[in-house]
Amino acid sequence: MNSIIDIQEAKKNKQIRKIRNKNGYRPDQESQGTFVARLPYPLYLSDIISVVERMGIMEEEKILPELYKLQKKLTIKED
């Protein structure tokens, strides 16, 4: 029996495998609920905010507004 192959889905899966291999992805990390992230150096506050927005952290609704306030204070002092 021939099965229908979705070319777009196959390309997507291949790209995901490439990214996972490049970043050092291991299946046991997924089962543990951990992840590997490559962060830029030096690390800026905007990078931390980006991680919080994308990945989420505990009590995000409290921490994220405070990070935004801190970012505004720092940009005002720099200007």
Order of alpha helices (4+ residues) and beta strands (2+ residues): alpha-alpha-alpha-alpha
